[in-house]
């Protein structure tokens, strides 16, 4: 019997407000601790810590054992894409601001929608979604400074922004793999473990090859950043998200999730004193509007009919 999921209420708003603030703090924490520990190593350690925690939870639940033979190929692919996402985030944060990364990373729903449109007949894009995609890409062009004098622009920031966009593509591709494979039916903890475990191995291997395993200064900021990402973000908040998905309508949750890049930009400005150009602000607004149309078209249609 399918569980009846509730619509939005005050409890959902309060929980999503906390989750979005936690997710919006990720890039700021990485940037803040970059002088003490390399961002790429932070990505590896966060994945390893969370994989251990999720693995312990799986051993306790024991609802995943029959799924290994059916899902390991999709799991390895999803984990590789997950590792790529955080590879691009860590690399990009060396060049661009946490504010920019927060916006470009959250273009992921656009790329997952395009991928699912091509693979699954049930996921064909509607008119509102195509409009959202156009808005999003227009916003990306504006945020990148389309029409401006490129010779006067900081090429390092452009490189970082481009890597943020690649991270969004990798995240979107991960969603497509999960949705289009047996992973969509498997326990969420198994899917999360695949992603975290494979990412840990690949990112730590890259750190070893590229000489990014040290030096490390274990300061309160570096320890706090790794624990924030490994425990609070990659374990507690993800499990809270899955718990909410079992109780609330996904469309209502998706609406609230758009607070995440807003928190990311706000924290970047307040904590890191990052500047915001007018072109980026206008572009970011267009991107967020586009993502909202793509992800929440069904909810928006219901609202319009209700009026």
C-alpha positions, -999 to 999 in steps of 0.1 A, spaced: 0 0 0 14 34 -10 18 58 19 -2 91 16 21 120 16 12 154 31 14 188 15 35 216 29 30 226 65 49 246 91 70 216 102 82 210 67 91 247 62 110 247 95 130 215 87 137 226 51 149 260 64 175 243 85 185 218 58 189 245 32 210 266 55 232 236 61 235 229 24 241 266 16 270 266 41 290 238 23 309 258 -2 316 286 23 330 261 48 353 246 21 365 280 10 370 291 46 392 261 54 411 260 21 442 276 37 444 247 62 434 217 42 431 214 4 395 215 -9 400 182 -28 411 165 4 381 179 22 359 163 -4 376 130 0 374 130 38 338 141 39 328 112 17 349 87 38 334 99 71 298 98 57 304 64 40 314 49 74 283 63 91 260 52 63 277 18 63 271 14 100 234 23 95 231 -3 67 245 -31 89 219 -22 115 190 -21 91 199 -50 68 174 -42 41 200 -39 13 216 -73 10 194 -86 -18 201 -55 -39 238 -57 -44 238 -80 -74 211 -59 -91 225 -25 -85 263 -25 -83 269 -14 -119 246 15 -116 260 22 -81 296 24 -94 285 47 -122 265 69 -99 294 70 -74 319 80 -102 296 109 -113 292 119 -76 330 120 -73 332 141 -105 307 166 -90 328 172 -59 360 171 -80 347 201 -100 334 218 -68 368 215 -51 387 226 -82 363 254 -90 364 269 -55 401 276 -60 391 302 -87 356 314 -81 336 325 -50 314 303 -29 285 325 -39 290 318 -76 295 280 -69 263 279 -49 243 291 -79 260 272 -107 260 239 -88 222 241 -84 217 241 -122 217 203 -117 179 199 -120 181 214 -155 206 188 -167 187 159 -150 155 170 -166 171 170 -201 187 136 -195 155 120 -182 136 136 -212 158 116 -235 158 83 -216 123 79 -201 90 85 -219 73 93 -186 97 122 -180 90 142 -212 94 179 -207 64 202 -207 61 237 -221 67 253 -187 98 232 -183 112 242 -217 106 278 -208 125 272 -175 154 257 -194 156 287 -217 155 311 -187 182 291 -169 206 292 -199 198 329 -204 207 334 -168 239 315 -172 249 337 -201 241 369 -182 260 356 -151 290 348 -172 290 384 -185 275 380 -220 279 413 -238 306 426 -215 342 433 -224 358 399 -219 393 414 -219 385 431 -186 370 401 -169 388 378 -145 395 346 -164 401 327 -132 366 335 -120 352 324 -154 371 292 -151 358 286 -116 322 294 -127 326 269 -156 337 242 -132 307 250 -111 285 244 -141 303 211 -148 296 201 -112 259 208 -118 260 187 -149 277 158 -130 250 161 -102 223 161 -129 238 130 -145 239 112 -112 202 118 -107 196 104 -142 216 72 -135 197 67 -102 163 74 -117 168 53 -148 184 22 -131 174 -3 -104 188 21 -79 155 40 -80 139 9 -63 168 1 -39 170 14 -3 182 50 -2 210 42 22 225 18 -4 224 44 -31 240 69 -8 267 44 2 276 37 -34 280 74 -40 300 82 -9 322 50 -10 332 54 -47 338 91 -43 360 85 -13 382 60 -31 385 81 -63 390 115 -46 415 102 -21 434 85 -50 435 117 -69 448 136 -38 476 110 -34 486 113 -71 484 151 -72 502 156 -39 472 171 -21 473 148 10 492 175 29 502 197 45 472 198 68 467 222 97 441 208 121 426 241 132 391 246 145 380 259 111 394 229 92 381 203 117 347 221 117 346 221 79 353 184 75 328 175 103 301 198 89 304 182 55 310 146 66 285 143 95 260 171 92 257 174 54 265 140 39 249 119 66 224 137 89 209 161 63 206 135 35 189 110 58 165 138 69 158 145 33 149 108 26 128 108 58 109 139 45 104 123 11 84 94 27 61 119 44 57 149 22 50 156 -15 83 159 -34 70 189 -53 64 209 -21 99 199 -9 115 210 -42 99 245 -38 115 250 -4 149 236 -16 154 267 -37 164 285 -5 197 266 -7 215 288 -33 201 319 -16 217 308 17 249 300 -2 251 335 -17 241 352 16 267 333 36 294 339 10 288 377 12 285 378 50 312 354 60 337 356 32 330 392 22 325 381 -14 315 408 -40 284 405 -61 283 421 -96 250 432 -111 253 408 -140 257 379 -116 227 389 -95 205 393 -125 218 360 -140 213 341 -107 177 353 -105 170 340 -140 187 307 -132 167 302 -101 135 311 -118 143 286 -146 151 258 -122 119 265 -103 99 262 -135 116 229 -145 114 213 -111 80 225 -100 60 227 -132 33 204 -119 29 224 -87 28 256 -106 1 243 -130 -20 233 -100 -17 268 -85 -26 284 -118 -57 262 -122 -67 269 -86 -69 306 -95 
